Amino acid sequence: MSLVLTSVAVLLILLLGLGLWRVYLGPEEADRMLAVQLLGSTTVGVLVLLATLLDQPPLLRVALLFALLAVLVAVAFVRGGTALPPREGE
């Protein structure tokens, strides 16, 4: 079973590389944002697999942290990257 999980983890890491290539190539901001979301989801998957393979439950907490950060990045992108409303006269 660990061979299967290791193979899946290696495949996911290769997909991370492809996602980084898409971030580099992305012609529009939305393409890059979707690739970054893919990277976040894939990272969570790799961390969950590694937590299972290595019997390291703290890695599950790190995976949860990455999932929460991915949500915050998506919200920031949708809001246009502005944390504050524009000032009057702008």
C-alpha positions in Angstrom: 0.0 0.0 0.0 2.9 2.4 0.7 4.2 1.9 -2.8 0.8 3.1 -4.2 0.7 6.1 -1.8 4.3 7.0 -2.7 3.6 6.8 -6.4 0.6 9.0 -6.0 2.7 11.5 -4.0 5.3 11.6 -6.7 2.6 12.1 -9.4 1.2 15.0 -7.4 4.6 16.6 -7.0 5.0 16.3 -10.8 1.7 18.0 -11.2 2.9 20.8 -8.9 5.7 21.4 -11.4 3.2 21.6 -14.3 1.1 24.0 -12.2 4.1 26.3 -11.7 4.7 26.3 -15.4 1.1 27.4 -15.9 1.6 30.2 -13.4 4.6 31.3 -15.4 2.9 31.1 -18.8 -0.6 32.3 -17.8 -1.7 35.0 -20.3 -4.3 36.5 -17.9 -4.5 37.0 -14.1 -7.4 34.6 -13.8 -5.4 31.8 -15.4 -2.6 32.4 -13.0 -5.0 32.5 -10.1 -6.6 29.1 -11.0 -3.1 27.6 -11.3 -2.3 28.9 -7.8 -5.5 27.3 -6.5 -4.4 24.1 -8.2 -1.0 24.3 -6.5 -2.7 24.8 -3.1 -5.0 21.9 -3.5 -2.2 19.6 -4.7 0.0 20.7 -1.8 -2.8 19.7 0.6 -3.0 16.3 -1.1 0.7 15.7 -0.9 0.8 16.7 2.7 -2.1 14.3 3.6 -0.4 11.5 1.8 2.9 12.2 3.5 1.2 12.3 6.9 -0.2 8.9 6.2 3.0 7.4 4.8 5.3 8.8 7.5 2.8 8.4 10.3 3.1 12.1 11.2 -0.3 13.6 12.3 1.1 17.1 12.6 1.4 17.2 8.8 -2.4 17.1 8.7 -2.5 20.4 10.6 -0.1 21.9 8.1 -2.4 20.6 5.3 -5.3 22.3 6.9 -3.4 25.5 7.2 -2.6 25.4 3.5 -6.3 24.8 2.7 -7.3 27.9 4.8 -4.6 30.0 3.1 -5.9 29.0 -0.3 -9.3 30.2 0.6 -7.9 33.5 1.8 -5.9 33.9 -1.5 -9.0 33.3 -3.5 -11.0 35.9 -1.5 -8.2 38.4 -1.9 -8.2 37.8 -5.7 -11.9 38.2 -6.0 -11.8 41.5 -4.0 -9.2 42.8 -6.4 -6.3 42.6 -4.0 -7.5 45.6 -2.0 -8.0 45.2 1.8 -9.4 48.6 2.3 -12.1 50.5 0.4 -10.9 53.3 -1.8 -10.7 56.8 -0.3 -13.0 59.5 -1.3 -11.9 61.3 -4.4 -10.0 58.4 -5.9 
